[in-house]
Amino acid sequence: MAVYTQIGEAELASFLDQYEVGEALELEGIRQGVENSNYRLRTTLGCFILTIYEKRVDPKDLPFFLGLMEHLARRGLPCPLPVAGRDGRALRRLAGKPAAIVTFLAGTSPGRLTRERCAAVGEALASMHLAAAGFPLQRPNALALVGWRRLFDDCRARADSVAPGLAEEIAAELEALGQAWPRDLPAGVIHADLFPDNVFFDNARVTGLIDFYFACNDLLAYDLAICLNAWCFDADHAFNVTNARALLAGYCRARPLAAAEIRALPVLCRGSALRFLLTRLFDWLHQVEGALVKPKDPLEYLRRLRFHRQLRGPEAYGLD
Amino acid sequence: MAVYTQIGEAELASFLDQYEVGEALELEGIRQGVENSNYRLRTTLGCFILTIYEKRVDPKDLPFFLGLMEHLARRGLPCPLPVAGRDGRALRRLAGKPAAIVTFLAGTSPGRLTRERCAAVGEALASMHLAAAGFPLQRPNALALVGWRRLFDDCRARADSVAPGLAEEIAAELEALGQAWPRDLPAGVIHADLFPDNVFFDNARVTGLIDFYFACNDLLAYDLAICLNAWCFDADHAFNVTNARALLAGYCRARPLAAAEIRALPVLCRGSALRFLLTRLFDWLHQVEGALVKPKDPLEYLRRLRFHRQLRGPEAYGLD
């Protein structure tokens, strides 16, 4: 998917006329990302990212996303800064859809997920949590327990076509997580999708955090659980405790975890694994004919979910 | 000069506690710049520039400078973004003086001032002029005619010690410019100090405009005249018409000049040459014992001033 919308030259020129970013030299679709159409825009003034928000994004949420990026960039976090037009507004329309330009960040996606990079991303995540304090807008997490149940309802009937017994296993997990889910942990704005695709590095230094289009209010430690799933499993799906220890230590350098957050990590990791299992399962069962991006294998997250379920406690994540 | 203030480790740590920029790893004084103390600050989160405003900057002007950088960065101009503390404010105090952190821009100062770089800086200057439209604060140019006369009063008695006849030549020039100075040209926020030191490049692409601490409201074409003096003379002080043609063409690509602005260019270039002649003369005659930065030769700008004075018209700048 990604790049659903084609933009004409004249249309782009008259869109850019509302900004002071110079004239377009090149517009190139970016294949990454499945929610929106993203383009690398090179102008006489510099490089930018142009995003057209496709139908999976609720336009009501855009002030939250753009406002959050601005809030974080203003506090020194290396994230894109929404570019305002001449009238001061960042959110506009292009090709009949909501659209925005954000600044381009230098750096490359990580190659190998090394211990050093995991430590750096852990610290960057905690810095984001701290820097987001004071951001005035709120957005409930649409992909929390209620949202998972809704996704499951849409997938249940055909889930066993992907793996025998999958429907029953997910139903039991939803039931268990509904019981065990922690309620009184520190909450705030979370990124909710900080996968390696969304972090740029210069060697082991984080130079960019991008894609805030799942950001929402939820438990801070849940964001860390998402990162444990995203950064601490090797290509053969084996848990990499060295990376996990580094990620957690990096996080705690900027924001020490409370004892209750540490205790809750296995349950939060199960929830995070289930969340990606369900969205991937949904995409797998609802493949769009002719889309560029192949859906990701949902079963990778079933393996992670089982890993977290069998743990005796949070020490297994390498916590000292 | 530059780096007048020494900062202790504990003092820096408690200053950074007011931000979400991570913990200090390294603080290094930057020799460039003569107005403020600048430091390259590396933290666990990334790289920043820390500036302590020394006594040559009027604290009343700081909201203009910081607000302008934020306004321009928000509109996509590659300039530093002031970093807000937890309380949302960017302007704070350190070591008993006003201080701020801004984001670090990648890129290097230009080596050779090529035609391509002059074209790029011309366009970036025009983009800055356009992007600054709508910035609500005002700051009169303290280094316009009245300021020049005041500087001259401070230097007049000893000017001839630098070059015989200099006092008389400056007095005549001030008189002539007082008569000929244009009044009805397009005005707005100008950078007023866009020398090669203050522009970063990646090859011929501008990646950063810095040092907005002379920015003010004045004639837009006067800013271009400053750039003609700063970018279009070779090391042997010969005028480089190839660079000038490129600079003007680059500027006009983003903001076409009015006929009256073109006609005024020689007078504006004389004024700009006189402005740098006078501030350099002042610094030359008021050298600070033990300062790191050696004052620049004021007579370079006397040569430029004479060059502009003998021109028959603006065509000499390579305008087509």
Interface residues (C-beta under 8 A of the other chain):
Chain A: Y19 E20 V21 G22 E23 T44 L45 G46 F48 E70 A73 R74 R75 G76 L77 P78 L81 P82 V83 A84 G85 R86 D87 G88 A90 I101 T103 A106 E123 A124 S127 L130 A131 A133 G134 R205 V206 T207 R253 A254
Chain B: Y19 E20 V21 G22 E23 T44 L45 G46 F48 E70 A73 R74 R75 G76 L77 P78 L81 P82 V83 A84 G85 R86 D87 G88 A90 I101 T103 A106 E123 A124 S127 L130 A131 A133 G134 R205 V206 T207 R253 A254
